Amino acid sequence: MALFSIIFLVLPLQSWSCGQTEIDTPCGNSLSEQDNTYSPSRLLELLQQAEKTGSPEAECYDSLYRSLFFPSDSLQYEYHKARLRMVLYSGKTEVIEGVLDEYKSLADKTNSVQIKGGYWLSRGNAYFANGEKSLAESAYRKAIVFFDQAEDQRRLYLVYSNLSMVYLYSKKYEAAYQYLLLSQQLAGKTETLISEQEKAVVLNNIGLTYLRRDMYQVADSIFTEVREKASAIEDGAYPMVLSLINQIEVAGLQEDWERGEALLEELDLYMEEFNYLLPAYTEAAFRIYLGKQQYARAEYVLDSLRRYELNKRTSLSYDFYFMKIEYHLALNQPDQALAAIDLAEGLAREDAQSRVALSESRVKALLLKGDAGLASIEMRELGRRHNAFRHLSKQLRVEEMAAIYELETFKNQRDQAERVAQAAELRATLLERNRLYLGAALLFAIAALITLGMLLRSNQKRMAEARAKAQAARKHSEQLDKQLKVQRQNALQSGIGAAQLKNNAMDAIERYESNPSLLKRKLSVLIHDYTEKTDFVEPFLLSYPGFFKSLSEKAPDLTKTQQRYAILIALGASTMEIASTQGVSEKAVNMARYRLKNKLELDNELGLEPYLRHLLLE
């Protein structure tokens, strides 16, 4: 599945009005007389132009810049940033590594946290461009530390945005969401930090994290808000296209084909300008046309994508082949579908989720072909792939939770540092004020006022300490409330599937009753999707191991269902909320509360919810 967002952000070349140097015309007389006086920015522009055209003069400009401006650390810094922008996507690995190694030497010797942060930002961009997401994540985290010390809000925004893209491409959508919120908060603090277009793109990406977590209504409302913002700004076409593509995907997933087709008509107005987004457009349009059984139009957009991809490279993508598979299966062409599956297998070796999807498609094709024996064999392979995917999903979830924990730790440390700085500033202000008071008072009664000053300072110190403690306690309480609110939302969201399964199944029976074969397939998909939903119990217990330990010591024989009820009660969910998300009656929830209280051997005077909340917050 494609991700429709900014991949990552870089800063434009800066201009300098100082540091000009007059020299003889160099580099094969290619410069006019007025170019004999150089600024660093002018020379970097010439170097960039020569690199683009493949001119041999590029080496001359490079040497010239080094000889004129390398004694300055700040101008070396600008040089390395500019050089990386020139070569980052060139595929010239040795050249890129050479620039980065030289950049690292500068970062190692300088005391500038700005330059050190710039190196790790560039190193992270290089890793990300090369598909090394784990290394990119590590580099970006180091950049955050330095830019935070430098109080460089613009580059902090860039790193947060890039890191959110790493998590989006790694399918760690909760972590991506947290860093996008940080980006949004930074932009909100300084009005001119980023453009209105960038703000709209960040909001689009926040919607994308909801879409990837199957929260379609929330995602759709955010994309609608993006479109409203984009229509109100002059350069809003890009976020408008992103939000339209994502809304078409939502319509396809909800099988709202008519709405999807209407959105496609609106999107078509922009595609000539944004032809480079054709892969994303094709995937959105293909799903709608296939759902409406407009197979000729589905085939047309696939052919357009094939021409586009072959014009860009020598082979076709996995996404193209997978759409081709869906197309042939929809037309009951199992042989063509199997051929496309074989071609796609080689492109999906490292993606466990794609391997599961291909195996499911192979089973469907074999059943359409009437080859039950091979279909049975492939079902066993599907089971193995599904287990591997579930194992990988759990591993990714643990890594994602670790990333979120590290982010929360960093924010807490930063908040603590700010509180310490504010307290020190307040203390200095109070001391200065007391000094002035005491100085004036000495004119009248030195002895009495010294005593009074000491009492005032002691009282103010106690008041400051009390305020600091109250503020810390209040912040801690707010953080706990926010954390519990998120956990409660996730828990309730995870439980909705049980109730929805019944409703969706009844809808499917009513809708496809006249077609038993299609009804069977629809029910199979519903059950498969339901079993794929990750239970919230396991990630919750990973987040609160102390809660699970205390609960197990008190009642070691709790079932998983009772653990689920205990978690929801501890998070403050009402009887009605628990009943609706778990697909049971309120009477059943009350009975579960009674049994849980008996197992925990609680007195009648001690309520179940306060007790479980106490275990959770210990």
WOSULSUL-V961177 format. One record per helix or strand. SS is the DSSP state (H for helix, E for strand). FROM is the first residue (numbers start at 1). TO is the last residue. If there is no record, write none. Layout:
<<SS/FROM/TO> <SS/FROM/TO>>
//
This chain:
<<E/21/22> <H/33/36> <E/37/38> <H/40/53> <H/57/69> <H/73/87> <H/93/109> <H/113/129> <H/133/150> <H/153/169> <H/173/189> <H/196/212> <H/216/231> <H/237/253> <H/257/268> <H/275/291> <H/295/312> <H/318/330> <H/334/345> <H/352/369> <H/372/441> <H/446/512> <H/516/532> <H/536/543> <H/545/554> <H/560/570> <H/575/582> <H/586/599> <H/608/617>>
//
